[in-house]
Amino acid sequence: MKGIVKLPLDTSLPRKLWNSSLCCGDNPVTTRGRRLQILKMLLLVCIPCVVLIIQASFSFSTELNKKYATEAIRKNINFSLTYASLVDRLQYEVGLTLYYIGSKYNDQIYQQLNTARASTDIEISGIIWPSNITINGYTSHSEFITQLDRKRQQVDNHSSNINDQVQFYSKSNEIFLTWLSTTVQSANDSNLWKVLVGYQMLSYGKEEKSLERASGTLYYLWGYLNSSQHLYFIEKTSKGKTYLNISKQYSPTIHKRFNMTDGIYDLQTQQQSILLNEQISVIDNKASLWFFNMSNYIDTLYTIQTQVGHQIINDAILTNRVADVDLALSAFLLVVVLFTCPILVYLISRLTTNMQLFAKQLADKTGELEYERKRTDDLLHQMLPPPVVKRLKQGKPVLAETFEDATIFFSDIVGFTYICHSSSALEVVDMLNLLYGVFDAKIETFDVYKIETIGDAYMVVSGVPKRLENRLHAKEIADMALELLKAVKDMRVPHMKDFKIHLRAGIHSG
């Protein structure tokens, strides 16, 4: 009877199979390994998804801010054109006011001044006061009109001086110029900022030219200017020229239109005379000619200013249309990314889970296959010598061999027939498994080979299939037999405690 052998299932085999596997070394067979693997896969997907979401959001935000900024510029420039008209009327009024005072209150100039005042009042009634701006102490319509009427009354009463009027009108015009500067500064990230700077410089230059007109008129009315007035004229001439040159550099449109106005009205000759400040005879016609020529020149600047303002508005509208397209594309991209990323994460999660399930099944099947292979090898080794098993596994033929000498050990249990009659089959099997388990463990230390176990018979050979020189096989068997007798010396039948197991053994050598 063969000894019954039960091989334990090697539960560590799937883990061993995956120790050097892919998936970053995580074992997909264990719960922790699967979780780590899913986490790493999700991170690999989520990181680019998050980057795409941030990029799409930033692009959408940038385009939205660009649209808002351009729209604000369009509204502000459209609004500024109304103020430009008011400033132009105020500049003309201050010019006539100084002309009127310098002419010692000429009635004909006074009629022109009243007409200019009426035009200014019409412009004032049609504007909306800019919010959050306080210039020269007035913050509303009514305050400004009150101050303006007071200054006009002083002129009418012949109780005002030139410097006071210049100071009042100059500071009043700062309402528009300051507000325009704020508009340009808020457009620093816009594609229109250069044109806006040119527009701003043109406005500043026009203001300086209006004061130059007033100061030059006094020269022709009085025949000369005192030192402070002369320096004031030089300052306004220089600043006006500088501002206008800057505006031409920043705006090609202004530069192109200025080429059409250079040299008109022959102002250079009159301007040169005032700069020299040579004493001349007072001739009213020269003052009128200077004022008329400068007014036409300033009107031309106002026309250019209006045209450039409308061009900025049109450019802002075109920029807004492009921004609308870019904004729509950015919004579409953002929606696609927000919609696609969760789906992609879900699909990757499902795919990883399925791969892990397949890997676990593969590992389990591989473990079962390895277990069966090991079990088959053990059974082969129980039935055949190791060299024979090795040749069979290699597919080589097993040839018969002749051994000149060997030593055989055989043994049985004394009284085995009685034990079988007094025991059940399972009890007999348990007893033999216990006995032969001890024998199998003992013979491992000797150079012997177990041939067979049939019933209580136990047969071992030495010198076969491994040859031993100098007939050492006899010594190996003898030493083994003594060790087996020693092992069963105190052994009893498991289910018959009073029955001691006695071993009967024999040895044949030759």
Secondary structure, DSSP 8 states (H G I E B T S, - for coil): ----------TTHHHHHTTT-SGGG--TTSHHHHHHHHHHHHHHHHHHHHHHHHHHHHHHHHHHHHHHHHHHHHHHHHHHHHHHHHHHHHHHHHHHHHHHHHTTS-HHHHHHHHHHHHHHHHHHHT----TT--BTTB-SHHHHHHHHHHHHHHHHTT---HHHHHHHHHHHHHHHHHHHHHHHHTTTTSTTHHHHHHHHHHHHHHHHHHHHHHHHHHHHHHSS--HHHHHHHHHHHHHHHHHHHHHHHH-HHHHHHHTTTTTGGGHHHHHHHHHHT------HHHHHHHHHHHHHHHHHHHHHHHHHHHHHHHHHHHHHHHHHHHHHHHHHHHHHHHHHHHHHHHHHHHHHHHHHHHHHHHHHHHHHHHHHHHHHHHHHHHHS-HHHHHHHHTT--------S--EEEEEEETTHHHHHHTS-HHHHHHHHHHHHHHHHHHHTTSS-EEEEEETTEEEEEESSSS--GGGHHHHHHHHHHHHHHHHTTT-EETTEEEEE--EEEEEEE-
